[in-house]
Every structure is written in structure tokens, then in C-alpha cells.
Amino acid sequence: MEMMTINDFAPHKDTVYRAPLPDGCALELRLIAVEALPVMEKPNHWPQSLPFRDAPFILTFLGPAEIRLADGMVSMLDGTGGVLQIGLAASSKDENGIYYQAIFN
């Protein structure tokens, strides 16, 4: 499996992803921000067998305020038949809904 990069997500800003729920419904999460994090240098002692992300990034999704997903791995459908497995954590809540972040570092 190839390591995802910021370029995999940047064109999909404002895309609505659907996270299926146990009751058969789906929670809609809109990708509202795709942001680069500071570039990192690979440490000299980093094992060659492990992948290293030198260009980390963060995704921010916005979901409805009524339902909060548990932090952890979430399967999301992208509307074109693609499935994305991503680790999400709720970061804040306001009048717009609940914000979730996925950090790729």
C-alpha cells in the first residue's frame, strides 16, 4: 500500500464523505481543511524497513453536532465508490457541528 500524501486529499476539499453507522444510517463528514505541517527530516537511526512521511499533513472534517463518532479508525465512502479507512479524533465543537482531525505524520 502506498503512503497517502497531501496531494491525495487537496483536490477533495469540500467533499462530503459518508461514515456508515451501526444502525444502517451514515454520518456525513465534509472535508473542510487540508493543511501541510512542518517538513521533517528522517532521523539517521530510522529503520530502512519502516515508511517515513517527510511531508506530514492534517485533515479537518466537519460533522453534525447531534452525533459524535468515537475516536479511532473510521470507514468513509467518498461518493464515487471509493472507501477510505482513516483515523479520526474529535477536536472541537461549535454551532456548526463537531470537528474531527486526521493527522498524517
C-alpha positions, 0 to 999 in steps of 0.5 A: 500500500502506498503512503497517502500524501497531501496531494491525495486529499487537496483536490477533495476539499469540500467533499462530503464523505459518508461514515456508515453507522451501526444502525444502517444510517451514515454520518456525513463528514465534509472535508473542510481543511487540508493543511501541510505541517512542518517538513521533517527530516528522517532521523539517521537511526530510522529503520530502512524497513519502516515508511517515513512521511517527510511531508506530514499533513492534517485533515479537518472534517466537519460533522453534525453536532447531534452525533459524535463518532468515537475516536479511532479508525473510521470507514468513509465512502467518498461518493464515487465508490471509493472507501477510505479507512482513516483515523479520526479524533474529535477536536472541537465543537461549535454551532456548526457541528463537531470537528474531527482531525486526521493527522498524517505524520 
